[in-house]
Amino acid sequence: MGPQKLDEYSKLFGFPVGMATLADEVGLDVASHVGEDLGMVFGSRFGGGDMNVLKDMVKNGMLGKGSKFWCITYLTMVLLMD
């Protein structure tokens, strides 16, 4: 699922801001760290995603809106590489 769909679904679920947008705003490094901590505390309740995706994005300098690469840029790059 791309970041636009993730934002759409999380807003439909009742969140005021989409999850991809929130991750971009706080920083993907912070989102990755928080995601790991929540996964340890809540286990399967926060399961279903692959934290390695965020970790790989952070390793490649995609840190959110504070950097020049963030979720929407990542989606565009993936689509162009396919």
Backbone atoms as SQL, in Angstrom:
CREATE TABLE atoms (id INTEGER PRIMARY KEY, chain TEXT, resi INTEGER, resn TEXT, atom TEXT, x REAL, y REAL, z REAL);
INSERT INTO atoms VALUES
  (1, 'A', 1, 'MET', 'N', 0.848, -1.165, 0.000),
  (2, 'A', 1, 'MET', 'CA', 0.000, 0.000, 0.000),
  (3, 'A', 1, 'MET', 'C', 0.898, 1.235, 0.000),
  (4, 'A', 2, 'GLY', 'N', 0.586, 2.179, -0.830),
  (5, 'A', 2, 'GLY', 'CA', 1.359, 3.406, -0.904),
  (6, 'A', 2, 'GLY', 'C', 0.991, 4.384, 0.200),
  (7, 'A', 3, 'PRO', 'N', 1.818, 5.414, 0.393),
  (8, 'A', 3, 'PRO', 'CA', 1.572, 6.371, 1.474),
  (9, 'A', 3, 'PRO', 'C', 0.256, 7.137, 1.332),
  (10, 'A', 4, 'GLN', 'N', -0.172, 7.420, 0.101),
  (11, 'A', 4, 'GLN', 'CA', -1.445, 8.131, -0.072),
  (12, 'A', 4, 'GLN', 'C', -2.609, 7.286, 0.427),
  (13, 'A', 5, 'LYS', 'N', -2.604, 5.990, 0.097),
  (14, 'A', 5, 'LYS', 'CA', -3.667, 5.085, 0.554),
  (15, 'A', 5, 'LYS', 'C', -3.613, 4.930, 2.070),
  (16, 'A', 6, 'LEU', 'N', -2.410, 4.817, 2.620),
  (17, 'A', 6, 'LEU', 'CA', -2.259, 4.704, 4.063),
  (18, 'A', 6, 'LEU', 'C', -2.856, 5.927, 4.753),
  (19, 'A', 7, 'ASP', 'N', -2.575, 7.111, 4.221),
  (20, 'A', 7, 'ASP', 'CA', -3.168, 8.335, 4.768),
  (21, 'A', 7, 'ASP', 'C', -4.686, 8.300, 4.664),
  (22, 'A', 8, 'GLU', 'N', -5.174, 7.897, 3.518),
  (23, 'A', 8, 'GLU', 'CA', -6.622, 7.845, 3.295),
  (24, 'A', 8, 'GLU', 'C', -7.306, 6.907, 4.297),
  (25, 'A', 9, 'TYR', 'N', -6.764, 5.697, 4.436),
  (26, 'A', 9, 'TYR', 'CA', -7.375, 4.717, 5.335),
  (27, 'A', 9, 'TYR', 'C', -7.267, 5.119, 6.802),
  (28, 'A', 10, 'SER', 'N', -6.132, 5.688, 7.195),
  (29, 'A', 10, 'SER', 'CA', -6.001, 6.070, 8.596),
  (30, 'A', 10, 'SER', 'C', -6.938, 7.232, 8.941),
  (31, 'A', 11, 'LYS', 'N', -7.186, 8.130, 7.989),
  (32, 'A', 11, 'LYS', 'CA', -8.161, 9.202, 8.227),
  (33, 'A', 11, 'LYS', 'C', -9.580, 8.639, 8.298),
  (34, 'A', 12, 'LEU', 'N', -9.896, 7.673, 7.446),
  (35, 'A', 12, 'LEU', 'CA', -11.219, 7.041, 7.501),
  (36, 'A', 12, 'LEU', 'C', -11.425, 6.311, 8.828),
  (37, 'A', 13, 'PHE', 'N', -10.347, 5.822, 9.407),
  (38, 'A', 13, 'PHE', 'CA', -10.410, 5.123, 10.688),
  (39, 'A', 13, 'PHE', 'C', -10.618, 6.099, 11.846),
  (40, 'A', 14, 'GLY', 'N', -10.382, 7.394, 11.592),
  (41, 'A', 14, 'GLY', 'CA', -10.628, 8.397, 12.619),
  (42, 'A', 14, 'GLY', 'C', -9.430, 9.216, 13.048),
  (43, 'A', 15, 'PHE', 'N', -8.257, 8.912, 12.501),
  (44, 'A', 15, 'PHE', 'CA', -7.092, 9.715, 12.847),
  (45, 'A', 15, 'PHE', 'C', -7.183, 11.075, 12.159),
  (46, 'A', 16, 'PRO', 'N', -6.794, 12.155, 12.847),
  (47, 'A', 16, 'PRO', 'CA', -6.885, 13.486, 12.237),
  (48, 'A', 16, 'PRO', 'C', -5.860, 13.721, 11.134),
  (49, 'A', 17, 'VAL', 'N', -4.769, 12.963, 11.174),
  (50, 'A', 17, 'VAL', 'CA', -3.696, 13.090, 10.188),
  (51, 'A', 17, 'VAL', 'C', -3.348, 11.687, 9.708),
  (52, 'A', 18, 'GLY', 'N', -3.057, 11.565, 8.435),
  (53, 'A', 18, 'GLY', 'CA', -2.675, 10.262, 7.898),
  (54, 'A', 18, 'GLY', 'C', -1.355, 9.781, 8.481),
  (55, 'A', 19, 'MET', 'N', -1.194, 8.467, 8.563),
  (56, 'A', 19, 'MET', 'CA', 0.005, 7.891, 9.170),
  (57, 'A', 19, 'MET', 'C', 1.285, 8.237, 8.408),
  (58, 'A', 20, 'ALA', 'N', 1.243, 8.224, 7.083),
  (59, 'A', 20, 'ALA', 'CA', 2.442, 8.564, 6.306),
  (60, 'A', 20, 'ALA', 'C', 2.798, 10.038, 6.508),
  (61, 'A', 21, 'THR', 'N', 1.786, 10.900, 6.526),
  (62, 'A', 21, 'THR', 'CA', 2.026, 12.327, 6.755),
  (63, 'A', 21, 'THR', 'C', 2.606, 12.548, 8.141),
  (64, 'A', 22, 'LEU', 'N', 2.059, 11.868, 9.141),
  (65, 'A', 22, 'LEU', 'CA', 2.570, 12.001, 10.504),
  (66, 'A', 22, 'LEU', 'C', 4.024, 11.546, 10.583),
  (67, 'A', 23, 'ALA', 'N', 4.341, 10.413, 9.962),
  (68, 'A', 23, 'ALA', 'CA', 5.723, 9.923, 9.964),
  (69, 'A', 23, 'ALA', 'C', 6.655, 10.934, 9.301),
  (70, 'A', 24, 'ASP', 'N', 6.218, 11.539, 8.201),
  (71, 'A', 24, 'ASP', 'CA', 7.032, 12.552, 7.528),
  (72, 'A', 24, 'ASP', 'C', 7.247, 13.776, 8.415),
  (73, 'A', 25, 'GLU', 'N', 6.226, 14.165, 9.152),
  (74, 'A', 25, 'GLU', 'CA', 6.318, 15.354, 9.994),
  (75, 'A', 25, 'GLU', 'C', 7.255, 15.149, 11.182),
  (76, 'A', 26, 'VAL', 'N', 7.143, 14.009, 11.871),
  (77, 'A', 26, 'VAL', 'CA', 7.994, 13.779, 13.046),
  (78, 'A', 26, 'VAL', 'C', 9.369, 13.271, 12.655),
  (79, 'A', 27, 'GLY', 'N', 9.499, 12.760, 11.463),
  (80, 'A', 27, 'GLY', 'CA', 10.762, 12.204, 10.985),
  (81, 'A', 27, 'GLY', 'C', 10.667, 10.687, 10.927),
  (82, 'A', 28, 'LEU', 'N', 11.135, 10.117, 9.844),
  (83, 'A', 28, 'LEU', 'CA', 11.040, 8.670, 9.668),
  (84, 'A', 28, 'LEU', 'C', 11.940, 7.921, 10.653),
  (85, 'A', 29, 'ASP', 'N', 13.036, 8.557, 11.084),
  (86, 'A', 29, 'ASP', 'CA', 13.883, 7.924, 12.103),
  (87, 'A', 29, 'ASP', 'C', 13.136, 7.827, 13.427),
  (88, 'A', 30, 'VAL', 'N', 12.413, 8.880, 13.780),
  (89, 'A', 30, 'VAL', 'CA', 11.620, 8.869, 15.012),
  (90, 'A', 30, 'VAL', 'C', 10.475, 7.862, 14.885),
  (91, 'A', 31, 'ALA', 'N', 9.790, 7.870, 13.745),
  (92, 'A', 31, 'ALA', 'CA', 8.678, 6.940, 13.523),
  (93, 'A', 31, 'ALA', 'C', 9.147, 5.488, 13.608),
  (94, 'A', 32, 'SER', 'N', 10.324, 5.214, 13.083),
  (95, 'A', 32, 'SER', 'CA', 10.878, 3.862, 13.141),
  (96, 'A', 32, 'SER', 'C', 11.147, 3.447, 14.590),
  (97, 'A', 33, 'HIS', 'N', 11.738, 4.341, 15.344),
  (98, 'A', 33, 'HIS', 'CA', 12.041, 4.060, 16.753),
  (99, 'A', 33, 'HIS', 'C', 10.750, 3.846, 17.553),
  (100, 'A', 34, 'VAL', 'N', 9.772, 4.725, 17.359),
  (101, 'A', 34, 'VAL', 'CA', 8.497, 4.610, 18.071),
  (102, 'A', 34, 'VAL', 'C', 7.778, 3.322, 17.668),
  (103, 'A', 35, 'GLY', 'N', 7.801, 3.004, 16.383),
  (104, 'A', 35, 'GLY', 'CA', 7.158, 1.784, 15.904),
  (105, 'A', 35, 'GLY', 'C', 7.733, 0.534, 16.545),
  (106, 'A', 36, 'GLU', 'N', 9.055, 0.490, 16.681),
  (107, 'A', 36, 'GLU', 'CA', 9.688, -0.658, 17.333),
  (108, 'A', 36, 'GLU', 'C', 9.269, -0.754, 18.798),
  (109, 'A', 37, 'ASP', 'N', 9.262, 0.387, 19.496),
  (110, 'A', 37, 'ASP', 'CA', 8.864, 0.388, 20.909),
  (111, 'A', 37, 'ASP', 'C', 7.410, -0.030, 21.081),
  (112, 'A', 38, 'LEU', 'N', 6.531, 0.489, 20.242),
  (113, 'A', 38, 'LEU', 'CA', 5.116, 0.105, 20.327),
  (114, 'A', 38, 'LEU', 'C', 4.931, -1.375, 20.029),
  (115, 'A', 39, 'GLY', 'N', 5.700, -1.890, 19.076),
  (116, 'A', 39, 'GLY', 'CA', 5.629, -3.306, 18.750),
  (117, 'A', 39, 'GLY', 'C', 6.044, -4.182, 19.918),
  (118, 'A', 40, 'MET', 'N', 7.071, -3.744, 20.658),
  (119, 'A', 40, 'MET', 'CA', 7.513, -4.517, 21.821),
  (120, 'A', 40, 'MET', 'C', 6.468, -4.486, 22.935),
  (121, 'A', 41, 'VAL', 'N', 5.835, -3.337, 23.120),
  (122, 'A', 41, 'VAL', 'CA', 4.870, -3.196, 24.209),
  (123, 'A', 41, 'VAL', 'C', 3.532, -3.848, 23.885),
  (124, 'A', 42, 'PHE', 'N', 3.037, -3.616, 22.652),
  (125, 'A', 42, 'PHE', 'CA', 1.696, -4.071, 22.302),
  (126, 'A', 42, 'PHE', 'C', 1.661, -5.336, 21.465),
  (127, 'A', 43, 'GLY', 'N', 2.806, -5.816, 21.032),
  (128, 'A', 43, 'GLY', 'CA', 2.871, -7.073, 20.288),
  (129, 'A', 43, 'GLY', 'C', 2.024, -7.081, 19.031),
  (130, 'A', 44, 'SER', 'N', 1.212, -8.108, 18.876),
  (131, 'A', 44, 'SER', 'CA', 0.445, -8.305, 17.644),
  (132, 'A', 44, 'SER', 'C', -0.589, -7.214, 17.391),
  (133, 'A', 45, 'ARG', 'N', -0.964, -6.459, 18.424),
  (134, 'A', 45, 'ARG', 'CA', -1.920, -5.359, 18.216),
  (135, 'A', 45, 'ARG', 'C', -1.351, -4.312, 17.272),
  (136, 'A', 46, 'PHE', 'N', -0.046, -4.195, 17.204),
  (137, 'A', 46, 'PHE', 'CA', 0.601, -3.242, 16.304),
  (138, 'A', 46, 'PHE', 'C', 1.337, -3.972, 15.181),
  (139, 'A', 47, 'GLY', 'N', 0.971, -5.201, 14.917),
  (140, 'A', 47, 'GLY', 'CA', 1.625, -5.986, 13.886),
  (141, 'A', 47, 'GLY', 'C', 1.045, -5.702, 12.507),
  (142, 'A', 48, 'GLY', 'N', 1.625, -6.341, 11.528),
  (143, 'A', 48, 'GLY', 'CA', 1.115, -6.251, 10.164),
  (144, 'A', 48, 'GLY', 'C', 2.007, -5.472, 9.227),
  (145, 'A', 49, 'GLY', 'N', 2.797, -4.564, 9.757),
  (146, 'A', 49, 'GLY', 'CA', 3.703, -3.791, 8.922),
  (147, 'A', 49, 'GLY', 'C', 5.107, -4.365, 8.985),
  (148, 'A', 50, 'ASP', 'N', 5.937, -3.939, 8.070),
  (149, 'A', 50, 'ASP', 'CA', 7.326, -4.390, 8.042),
  (150, 'A', 50, 'ASP', 'C', 8.216, -3.217, 8.445),
  (151, 'A', 51, 'MET', 'N', 8.736, -3.243, 9.665),
  (152, 'A', 51, 'MET', 'CA', 9.568, -2.152, 10.162),
  (153, 'A', 51, 'MET', 'C', 10.848, -1.993, 9.345),
  (154, 'A', 52, 'ASN', 'N', 11.240, -3.038, 8.627),
  (155, 'A', 52, 'ASN', 'CA', 12.447, -2.938, 7.803),
  (156, 'A', 52, 'ASN', 'C', 12.295, -1.928, 6.680),
  (157, 'A', 53, 'VAL', 'N', 11.069, -1.685, 6.245),
  (158, 'A', 53, 'VAL', 'CA', 10.851, -0.674, 5.207),
  (159, 'A', 53, 'VAL', 'C', 11.278, 0.688, 5.734),
  (160, 'A', 54, 'LEU', 'N', 10.811, 1.063, 6.923),
  (161, 'A', 54, 'LEU', 'CA', 11.214, 2.342, 7.520),
  (162, 'A', 54, 'LEU', 'C', 12.711, 2.380, 7.789),
  (163, 'A', 55, 'LYS', 'N', 13.250, 1.290, 8.309),
  (164, 'A', 55, 'LYS', 'CA', 14.688, 1.243, 8.600),
  (165, 'A', 55, 'LYS', 'C', 15.511, 1.451, 7.333),
  (166, 'A', 56, 'ASP', 'N', 15.108, 0.812, 6.229),
  (167, 'A', 56, 'ASP', 'CA', 15.818, 0.976, 4.953),
  (168, 'A', 56, 'ASP', 'C', 15.715, 2.408, 4.448),
  (169, 'A', 57, 'MET', 'N', 14.543, 3.004, 4.607),
  (170, 'A', 57, 'MET', 'CA', 14.373, 4.400, 4.179),
  (171, 'A', 57, 'MET', 'C', 15.301, 5.308, 4.979),
  (172, 'A', 58, 'VAL', 'N', 15.378, 5.099, 6.292),
  (173, 'A', 58, 'VAL', 'CA', 16.244, 5.912, 7.146),
  (174, 'A', 58, 'VAL', 'C', 17.709, 5.708, 6.762),
  (175, 'A', 59, 'LYS', 'N', 18.121, 4.452, 6.544),
  (176, 'A', 59, 'LYS', 'CA', 19.504, 4.167, 6.134),
  (177, 'A', 59, 'LYS', 'C', 19.875, 4.896, 4.847),
  (178, 'A', 60, 'ASN', 'N', 18.877, 5.102, 3.977),
  (179, 'A', 60, 'ASN', 'CA', 19.131, 5.761, 2.693),
  (180, 'A', 60, 'ASN', 'C', 18.901, 7.268, 2.751),
  (181, 'A', 61, 'GLY', 'N', 18.815, 7.822, 3.966),
  (182, 'A', 61, 'GLY', 'CA', 18.720, 9.269, 4.126),
  (183, 'A', 61, 'GLY', 'C', 17.324, 9.843, 3.958),
  (184, 'A', 62, 'MET', 'N', 16.329, 8.993, 3.917),
  (185, 'A', 62, 'MET', 'CA', 14.949, 9.465, 3.789),
  (186, 'A', 62, 'MET', 'C', 14.406, 9.656, 5.200),
  (187, 'A', 63, 'LEU', 'N', 14.544, 10.882, 5.710),
  (188, 'A', 63, 'LEU', 'CA', 14.254, 11.138, 7.113),
  (189, 'A', 63, 'LEU', 'C', 12.955, 11.906, 7.330),
  (190, 'A', 64, 'GLY', 'N', 12.214, 12.177, 6.304),
  (191, 'A', 64, 'GLY', 'CA', 10.970, 12.937, 6.459),
  (192, 'A', 64, 'GLY', 'C', 11.096, 14.313, 5.847),
  (193, 'A', 65, 'LYS', 'N', 10.164, 15.183, 6.195),
  (194, 'A', 65, 'LYS', 'CA', 10.116, 16.502, 5.566),
  (195, 'A', 65, 'LYS', 'C', 11.320, 17.371, 5.887),
  (196, 'A', 66, 'GLY', 'N', 12.051, 17.056, 6.949),
  (197, 'A', 66, 'GLY', 'CA', 13.265, 17.804, 7.268),
  (198, 'A', 66, 'GLY', 'C', 14.400, 17.514, 6.297),
  (199, 'A', 67, 'SER', 'N', 14.262, 16.452, 5.528),
  (200, 'A', 67, 'SER', 'CA', 15.251, 16.106, 4.510),
  (201, 'A', 67, 'SER', 'C', 14.602, 16.276, 3.146),
  (202, 'A', 68, 'LYS', 'N', 15.375, 16.029, 2.106),
  (203, 'A', 68, 'LYS', 'CA', 14.774, 16.180, 0.779),
  (204, 'A', 68, 'LYS', 'C', 14.014, 14.937, 0.326),
  (205, 'A', 69, 'PHE', 'N', 14.101, 13.845, 1.095),
  (206, 'A', 69, 'PHE', 'CA', 13.398, 12.611, 0.747),
  (207, 'A', 69, 'PHE', 'C', 12.445, 12.224, 1.865),
  (208, 'A', 70, 'TRP', 'N', 11.230, 11.925, 1.507),
  (209, 'A', 70, 'TRP', 'CA', 10.236, 11.497, 2.477),
  (210, 'A', 70, 'TRP', 'C', 9.302, 10.514, 1.826),
  (211, 'A', 71, 'CYS', 'N', 8.217, 10.097, 2.484),
  (212, 'A', 71, 'CYS', 'CA', 7.370, 8.989, 2.016),
  (213, 'A', 71, 'CYS', 'C', 6.882, 9.163, 0.583),
  (214, 'A', 72, 'ILE', 'N', 6.365, 10.322, 0.257),
  (215, 'A', 72, 'ILE', 'CA', 5.823, 10.514, -1.089),
  (216, 'A', 72, 'ILE', 'C', 6.944, 10.428, -2.119),
  (217, 'A', 73, 'THR', 'N', 8.111, 10.972, -1.824),
  (218, 'A', 73, 'THR', 'CA', 9.263, 10.859, -2.717),
  (219, 'A', 73, 'THR', 'C', 9.644, 9.396, -2.884),
  (220, 'A', 74, 'TYR', 'N', 9.624, 8.644, -1.795),
  (221, 'A', 74, 'TYR', 'CA', 9.958, 7.217, -1.837),
  (222, 'A', 74, 'TYR', 'C', 9.010, 6.465, -2.762),
  (223, 'A', 75, 'LEU', 'N', 7.732, 6.749, -2.656),
  (224, 'A', 75, 'LEU', 'CA', 6.747, 6.095, -3.516),
  (225, 'A', 75, 'LEU', 'C', 7.058, 6.382, -4.977),
  (226, 'A', 76, 'THR', 'N', 7.363, 7.629, -5.297),
  (227, 'A', 76, 'THR', 'CA', 7.669, 8.005, -6.679),
  (228, 'A', 76, 'THR', 'C', 8.897, 7.255, -7.170),
  (229, 'A', 77, 'MET', 'N', 9.922, 7.156, -6.317),
  (230, 'A', 77, 'MET', 'CA', 11.152, 6.456, -6.704),
  (231, 'A', 77, 'MET', 'C', 10.880, 4.986, -6.959),
  (232, 'A', 78, 'VAL', 'N', 10.079, 4.361, -6.104),
  (233, 'A', 78, 'VAL', 'CA', 9.753, 2.938, -6.282),
  (234, 'A', 78, 'VAL', 'C', 8.999, 2.728, -7.582),
  (235, 'A', 79, 'LEU', 'N', 8.021, 3.583, -7.854),
  (236, 'A', 79, 'LEU', 'CA', 7.246, 3.442, -9.087),
  (237, 'A', 79, 'LEU', 'C', 8.117, 3.641, -10.323),
  (238, 'A', 80, 'LEU', 'N', 9.080, 4.557, -10.250),
  (239, 'A', 80, 'LEU', 'CA', 9.951, 4.789, -11.391),
  (240, 'A', 80, 'LEU', 'C', 10.927, 3.638, -11.609),
  (241, 'A', 81, 'MET', 'N', 11.293, 2.938, -10.537),
  (242, 'A', 81, 'MET', 'CA', 12.240, 1.838, -10.663),
  (243, 'A', 81, 'MET', 'C', 11.575, 0.570, -11.187),
  (244, 'A', 82, 'ASP', 'N', 10.265, 0.452, -11.066),
  (245, 'A', 82, 'ASP', 'CA', 9.563, -0.755, -11.537),
  (246, 'A', 82, 'ASP', 'C', 9.446, -0.795, -13.041);
